[in-house]
């Protein structure tokens, strides 16, 4: 079967390779917004309790005095503030400069001021200048894509995650915490990134390593692989993390292609008949320098773009729909793991300029209320 009409893969190619995975290589650089346990608690809590009212006060972002006024007014109608929280969106879009000009900071203080002035971030705790500039450049790209009418986290941190987030088969590299509206990045990943990349590259046959799956003209994955192999120190930490993330997704998609030839052939037929300019038919395989930044903001948009009622409704209906429809498309493991991770992954890809086949686009629209820029 042909991929992008550039290379032919023999049917049993994947079976010839050693498919045993070292547990230490199962590393996920994407975060999570909240645990299943906490989600079920929210979903099963009676809406008209004082606890839920307090949670909604925090999540809505409305300050205490304003909330008190609204609570008093709405209570007169017999609804109560918690009832209002149940139906209004859990976040409010900011109106930022529609065309922010990114300026690389020369020190951490400048980087923090840039974030606060341009993105209204209250707390910017980053002690690595490369990472601070990477975050600000990525947020500039995101804000400008939405013409300044966008959500932003109130807090951004680079910290060592607790030990429970690091185990032999998983490293959480980033996380969005909805209660405090915080995006956190895992500082401890710095220590392991080169080992992880080298282990992945060494375990991958070169014909797969350099086989294109994305048709994007500006996909830099091959360029970044060569650059890293030539001089690892020429890549920033953010570039290294994004390189590993793209490599991992690409190998996972190859595994799916090998197992699901019928679906692969169907995708190729869709491409021939597609009127849209699909760049990433197998989803999230192109290099995305702001991948895990956009992924966490995807979780944030997903949360803030809906009301509590819509969120609970989604938790009840989406898993069944997602489990059924994902069987007919090819996805990397993280995007396949849940509809929440699917939403965040596709959001990240779209922010990277990727366009997908119709089944993926339609599923994304079903799974969330995110309004992407035109």
Secondary structure, 3 states (H helix, E strand, C coil): CEECCCEECCCCHHHHCCCCCCHHHCCCCCCCCCCHHHHHHHHHCCCCCHHHHHHHHHHHCCCHHHHHHHHHHHHHCCCCHHHHHHHCECCCCEECCCCCCCCCCCCHHHHHHHHHHHHCCCEEECCCHHHHHHHHHHHHHHHHHCCCEECCCCEEEEECCCHHHEECCEECCEEEECCCCEEEEEHHHHHCHHHHHHHHHHCCCHHHHCCCCCCCCCCCHHHHHHHHHHCHHHCCHHHHHHHHHHHHHHHHHHHHHHHCHHHHHHHHHHHHHCCCCCCCCCCCCCCCCCHHHHHHHHHHHHHHCCEHHHHHHHHHHHHHHHHHHHHHCCCCHHHHHCHHHHHHHHHHHHHCCCCCCHHHHHHHHHHCCCCCCC
